[in-house]
């Protein structure tokens, strides 16, 4: 290829592949573990008393009200300051997972709250236990309210994993920068990397739209 | 005699925060009786139903259901054996009519699905809506939704049915269809407690009447006596306003 003449193509591809793997790894753990933690927190908030809820909310608000990039930088410097020895990528991963969990918890809480009290009461009056009410009556309705904003946050976190490059972790964007520093030809590389993100994100966004349609039961 | 009494309220007191909503309410309901509960808005009628169904806790007195204190039952048992119909139907919007009716018997009572379906169809025929079995709640009129809600509750084979102003959210022309369903159930001997503003319906269809005012059971008696010859001044005043 002429665009990158004089540079070892194989090395560059390897670089890109490594970056992609890190991006995918970060996205997957953020979304899986983050969703799990976020759902538990969101659900706890619907049954917590005021005091307990306000404590959860402090953590959620701190995470949601500071830039992810700052959280990553703090996570990078904090372990050393405290004398803890953990790898940069682990520290970064934890931050990204918690960031997604905090946002996810709000989505789950808002989704459950969107189902009216009357639905709970009707379900309760028919003899359903709390968990049956949740499973058969509340969540199927809450789901619908959650899907669009949940997808938004999921797509957001996939793209935001690139921020971990500020603490020296080589993911997709950082690998692009490194490649460009060798080839000195930025445009095609950024196009390729943009395309890779698109290939990852677009099916998710499409899937969520289909899911939204499927779970629709029609309201006036 | 004792086993005829299905429900008994003894000096029941209920507070919401600091508001005293039920004040020493006493009531004895025998099997097969139909009761009308009348009274101005905010007099505690609906709250009383919620307390009978254990949807709301009481702070004083006792409620006995089939001779046993409500507090000695598992709450779920009470919900299973006492049906309640709400003003706003509260059907489950994500389920079809049939699924609305079969869900509770199948999941709560663990009755096999094909049996639940058969039962549901029978109930739908009874309320005249068998053709709506695959419809979703948003495709129903208010009157139809309320009849489905009654069928859904009946599918649990309750011992008592409670009706909480079930026609007050309906357009006038839809009221009769719902009242007919209730009337049929009453005639079949279903013990019923009906909170209603439909005085004519109460007169025609219930045996006993309780007039509530400001959380107190002001007047209790056979429906005809209470409605035709009220002894209490407040009952008189209320009836004059609504009749």
Interface residues (C-beta under 8 A of the other chain):
Chain A: X118 X119 X121 X122 X123 X124 X125 X126 X127 X128 X129 X132 X136 X137 X140 X141 X144 X215 X217 X218 X219 X220
Chain B: X53 X55 X76 X77 X79 X80 X83 X84 X86 X88 X90 X91 X92 X93 X94 X95 X103 X104 X107 X108 X109 X136 X138 X139 X152 X153 X156
